[in-house]
Amino acid sequence: MKTSRVAVVIPCRNEYRYIVNCIQSVLNQDYPGDLLNVYVVDGQSDDGTLDIIAKEFCNNKRVQVIDNPQRTTPYALNRGIQVADADVSIIFGAHAIMLPHYVTNCVELLEKDPSAGCVGGVIENVNENESARYISQCMSSAFGVGNAHFRTGNASGYVDTVAFGAYRREVFQQVGYFDEALTRNQDDEYNFRLTKCGWKIILDQSIRSQYFVRGSYSKLARQYYQYGYWKVYVNILHQTITTVRQLIPFAFVSYLIAAVIMSILCPSWWYIWSVPAFLYFLMALLVSIRWDRSLKGIIHRAFVFLILHVSYGWGYLRGMIRFLILRQRPGQHASKTSR
């Protein structure tokens, strides 16, 4: 018998095109409606997002809009969770929709395993254009994102993190809330603290959502640069490397910089320094053939792989310089509150 009160917290800023379908997917869950509510935490949208929410859901008491003057994701998550005060809180993205059994499967999994503090599932990418298709293919590949199983869908069971996780109330009481200093990686950092406190995180393939991928290479580069940059701060905060996979893009970028320098200092040995780069691009091309053998597709996917790895690695390097070498603290950076 389902008795847990569930809150779905959606950080949002300027999501006019997506927010209605996102909210409706929550309202359409097969979970009892009197136990499920939606909290849209809006970071002062100026594109009509609030108007369309008011128009579509003005008479629905299950949908509540909360103001987010800070306009940052971790503040939005904390504010929504605290206002809701539910038994289970699910953090979700305005650019995504839940499949109909999402909430039920999350609650049942939490009830089944008392050691689980957080559960989540697999993201299915929905492509809005051709570039988005290339991006989503690379982001679902182990070569692109390593062992991020919530993207690759390659495993179920205990993991180190999930996307759009469902958290039991007791976790927030013990672990606290999301770190509001983090522009990115706030859920990864929180999940690391969660596991340090003895809780487990479970990924289950029955918990599924769809994410609308934006086909912008420049936005992808900026996103992964921020992931790498803020991961360094998380590492320093906890005095440890939270996941080994984060070091691979950093090592790759470090190699590229060293190879350029050594090729200038010792130009006759350029072929030695170029071998790892050649092997990388060969691997990227071979993995790209997995989806189709069109020359255009192969080149685009290889380019996306390069964006993912170089952007993350360059961000990690910049983060090391700022947070580790210069020992600076995070600045007050305003960021869009969308996920």
RARA-V817396 format. One record per helix or strand. SS is the DSSP state (H for helix, E for strand). FROM is the first residue (numbers start at 0). LEN is the number of residues. Records with the same first field share a line. If there is no record, write none. Layout:
SS=FROM-LEN ; FROM-LEN
This chain:
E=5-7 ; 35-7 ; 62-5 ; 87-6 ; 95-3 ; 115-12 ; 156-2 ; 165-3 ; 199-14
H=18-9 ; 32-3 ; 48-9 ; 72-12 ; 101-11 ; 129-10 ; 141-4 ; 148-4 ; 168-7 ; 185-11 ; 216-22 ; 245-20 ; 266-22 ; 294-31
